[in-house]
Every structure is written in C-alpha cells, then in structure tokens.
C-alpha cells in the first residue's frame, strides 16, 4: 500500500528515522527546529491524521504504548524498512522534480484587474512592508542559527530567503510600475 507524499508525511518519517517518538514530540520538534516554516502543522490534528495514514501504509509501526500517572496514553512510533525506502524515494523526487504548486499570490496577480489600480497598489505596498519585515526576521534567524548549527541545517532557510528576496524585488518593481503609470488599467470588474 502506498501513501500520498506530502511535506508533513516526509517530515514525520524523517523524525522517526532519527529515533522512535510519540506524536506530540514530533510536533514539538518541528516547531523547535522552525520546520513549521516549511511544513504546515498549524492544525495539531493533521499530525495525527498523517500518522494514521503512515501506519496504514506500513511506513511506521507502533513501538510501544505507555501511560504515565495522570497523563494521557502515549504511543511511540518507529520507522519501518518500507518507511525508510519510501522516505528516501520521496526525498529524491522532491529534490529532483519541480512540483506544480498553486500558491495564492500568483493566483491573485492573475486576476489583478478585479481591483482598481490604486487599491491593488495599496495592497501590494502592504505586502512589500510584510516582505521586508519577513526578510529582516529571516536574516536574524539565519545569523542566530549560523552561530551554533552547521549550514546543512539552515539550507531551507537560505532557500526561503532567496525566494523572499526575489519576491520582494518583484513586488517593489510592480509597485513602482503602478505608481509611475507603466502598468495601468481603467476598466474595473464590478
């Protein structure tokens, strides 16, 4: 049985490849390591649902279930041989093959004339401020992380920085084009 590849499933398999652990610890490590910047764990239930999928597919197995006094029952999971093989296959695919993803921002740009030009410019200026703040925060995280982590554990942040920088440059140019009239439209959808 195969299971659908997802960033969260890949992250959970990677964590149990390090050592057997329970779901709460997986979620905790994702947040502690700032991997929640690249893997969506906003909904705690999604971790448990993904673990169930991985279990059904035979990619992880229950190692033990225990209950400490006055604590909920904890199930510790471990990686199976099939899970390790699948994880490595997913990693090779995710690294080698650009995914066809559908982020919101390009979709919004595709329908830009829905807003009056001035309103679009104003929204883009807000985005510009948010991108600048995000870039400054990411630069701080990278500098802080570089003080104690090998670069290997920061490459996803380097990538995010490069993408953020490119988006910032693009939005800055787009706002300038709107401000200077190089991009304009006079018909609005009502």
C-alpha positions in Angstrom: 0.0 0.0 0.0 1.4 3.4 -0.9 0.5 6.7 0.8 0.3 10.1 -0.7 3.5 12.1 -0.4 3.3 15.4 1.5 5.8 17.7 3.2 4.2 16.7 6.6 4.4 13.0 5.9 8.1 13.4 4.8 8.8 15.4 8.0 7.2 12.8 10.3 9.1 10.0 8.6 12.3 11.9 8.9 11.7 12.4 12.6 11.1 8.8 13.4 14.1 8.0 11.3 16.1 9.9 13.9 14.6 7.9 16.8 11.3 6.4 17.8 9.0 9.0 19.2 5.4 9.9 20.0 3.2 12.3 18.0 3.4 15.2 20.5 7.2 15.1 20.4 7.2 15.1 16.6 5.1 18.2 16.6 7.2 19.8 19.3 10.5 19.1 17.3 9.0 20.5 14.1 8.3 23.8 16.0 11.5 23.9 18.0 13.5 23.4 14.8 11.5 26.1 12.9 10.4 23.4 10.4 6.9 24.8 10.8 8.1 27.5 8.4 8.2 24.8 5.6 5.7 22.2 6.9 2.2 23.0 7.9 1.5 21.8 11.5 -0.9 24.6 12.4 -3.7 22.0 13.0 -2.5 19.5 15.6 -5.0 17.0 14.2 -3.2 16.9 10.8 -0.1 15.3 12.6 -2.3 12.6 14.0 -4.2 12.1 10.7 -0.9 11.8 8.8 0.5 9.3 11.4 -2.6 7.2 10.8 -2.0 7.2 7.1 1.6 6.3 7.6 0.6 3.4 9.9 -2.0 2.1 7.5 0.6 2.2 4.7 3.1 0.3 6.8 5.7 3.1 6.7 5.7 3.4 10.5 4.8 0.9 13.3 3.8 1.2 16.9 6.9 0.5 19.1 5.1 0.8 22.4 2.2 2.4 24.2 2.5 3.7 27.7 0.7 5.8 30.2 2.4 7.8 32.9 0.5 8.8 36.0 -2.1 11.5 35.3 -1.0 11.7 31.7 -2.7 10.7 28.5 -1.7 7.4 26.8 1.3 7.9 24.5 2.1 5.8 21.5 5.7 5.7 20.3 6.2 5.1 16.6 9.2 3.8 14.8 10.2 3.8 11.1 9.8 0.5 9.2 12.1 -0.7 6.4 9.4 0.3 3.9 9.1 3.7 5.5 12.9 4.3 5.1 12.8 3.3 1.5 9.7 5.5 0.8 11.3 8.4 2.7 14.4 8.2 0.5 12.3 7.9 -2.7 10.2 10.9 -1.7 13.3 12.9 -0.9 14.9 12.1 -4.3 11.7 13.1 -6.1 11.1 16.2 -4.0 14.7 17.4 -4.6 14.9 16.5 -8.3 11.4 17.3 -9.7 9.9 20.8 -9.5 6.4 20.4 -8.2 3.4 22.1 -9.8 2.2 24.1 -6.9 -0.6 26.7 -6.7 0.3 29.4 -4.2 -2.2 32.2 -3.6 0.0 35.2 -4.7 0.4 34.3 -8.4 -3.3 33.5 -8.5 -4.1 37.0 -7.1 -1.7 38.5 -9.7 -3.5 36.6 -12.5 -6.8 38.4 -11.6 -5.3 41.8 -10.7 -7.8 43.9 -12.7 -10.6 42.8 -10.3 -9.4 45.7 -8.1 -9.0 49.3 -9.1 -5.3 50.0 -9.8 -4.9 52.3 -6.8 -6.4 49.6 -4.5 -4.1 46.9 -6.0 -1.1 49.2 -5.5 -2.1 49.8 -1.9 -2.4 46.1 -1.2 0.9 45.4 -2.8 2.6 48.2 -0.7 1.2 46.3 2.4 2.7 43.1 1.0 6.0 44.9 0.4 6.2 46.0 4.1 5.4 42.5 5.2 8.0 41.0 2.9 10.6 43.5 4.2 9.8 42.6 7.8 9.9 38.9 6.9 13.3 39.2 5.3 14.7 41.1 8.3 13.4 38.4 10.6 14.8 35.6 8.4 18.2 37.3 8.3 18.2 37.4 12.1 17.2 33.7 12.3 19.9 32.7 9.8 22.6 34.7 11.7 21.5 33.2 15.0 21.3 29.7 13.6 24.7 30.0 12.0 26.3 30.6 15.4 25.6 27.0 16.5 24.2 25.0 13.6 26.1 23.6 10.6 24.9 25.1 7.3 23.3 21.7 6.4 20.5 22.5 8.9 20.0 26.0 7.5 19.7 25.4 3.8 15.9 25.5 3.7 16.1 28.9 5.4 18.7 30.0 2.8 16.2 28.9 0.1 13.3 30.7 1.7 15.5 33.8 1.9 16.4 33.7 -1.8 12.7 33.2 -2.7 11.6 36.0 -0.4 14.3 38.3 -1.8 13.2 37.6 -5.3 9.5 38.2 -4.4 10.5 41.4 -2.6 12.4 42.7 -5.7 9.5 41.8 -8.0 6.8 43.4 -5.8 8.9 46.5 -5.4 9.2 46.9 -9.2 5.5 46.2 -9.7 4.5 48.9 -7.1 6.9 51.3 -8.9 5.2 50.4 -12.3 1.8 51.1 -10.8 2.9 54.3 -9.2 4.6 55.6 -12.3 1.7 54.5 -14.7 3.8 51.9 -16.6 1.1 49.4 -15.6 -2.4 50.7 -15.5 -6.0 49.7 -16.3 -9.1 51.8 -16.5 -11.8 49.2 -16.6 -12.8 47.5 -13.4 -14.9 44.5 -12.8 -18.0 45.3 -10.8 
